[in-house]
């Protein structure tokens, strides 16, 4: 309603209108708020230890050759000479 409409109302009509609004607000306040339900998650069944060890051993990656037993490094031949300026010190 506009202000001009409210000014035209009689005092008794204005009181009834305000009481009506208060009753609506009170009824909205009194509504119970539903509590959130705490739902526990469903846990996955555990695997047996033997099965987990088997999967772990299957996923092991073999180390590179340079870290295996009996490995001897072979020096690569040098094809590029270092610059002479790098050998001198000031």
N, C-alpha and C positions, 0 to 999 in steps of 0.2 A: 504494500500500500504506500501511496505517496503521502508526504507531509500534509498536503492540502486536504486529502481525504480524512486523515486522522483528526485534523482540526475541526472538521465538520461534524464528527461523531459526538454524541452526548456522552456525559461522564459515565453513566451506567453501561453504555455500550462499550466504551473504552476499557472499563474494568473487566467486563466479561471477556473481551478479546485478549487482554493480558493474562487473565486466569487460565484461559484456554491454552495459550502458548506455554505457560508454566507447567500445566498438566502434561503437555506433550514432552517437554524437556525432562521432567521427572520420570516419566514412563520410559524414556530412552536411557536414562541413567541407571535405572533399576534392573535393566536386562542383565542377566548373568553372562559373564564372559567365559566362553569355554576354555578350559585349561588345555594347553598343548599336551598331547599324549607322547610319552617317552617310549619309543619303540626300539627295542634292542635289535641290532643287526644280526642277521643269521650268519654264524661263523662257518667257514669252509671246513670240511673234515680234513684233518691232518694226514699227510702221507706217512707211510712207515719209514723208519730211519734207514732201513736197507734200501728202499726205493730212492730216497733222497741221496744217499751215498753213491748209488749206481748212476743217477743222473749227473751228479757232480763230477764223477770220474770220466763220464763220456764227454763232458764239456771242456776237459783240460786240453790246452793247446801245447803242442810240443815246442820246446825252446828252439831258437835259431841255432844253426850249426856252430857258431863261434862259442856258444855256452855249453855245448855237449861235451861229454868225456872223450878224450883222445883227439881233440881238435888242435891242430898246429897252424898258426896263422902263416900265410905266405905273403911276403912283401911284394907289393906291386912295383913294376919297373918305373923309374923316374924318367919322364920324357921332357919335362919342362924345367929349365934352369931357373933358380930364383934370381931376381934382378940384382945387379951388383950393388946398387945403392942400399938395398936392404941389409947387405952383409957389413957395410961400413957403418961405423958409429961416429958421432961428432963429439 
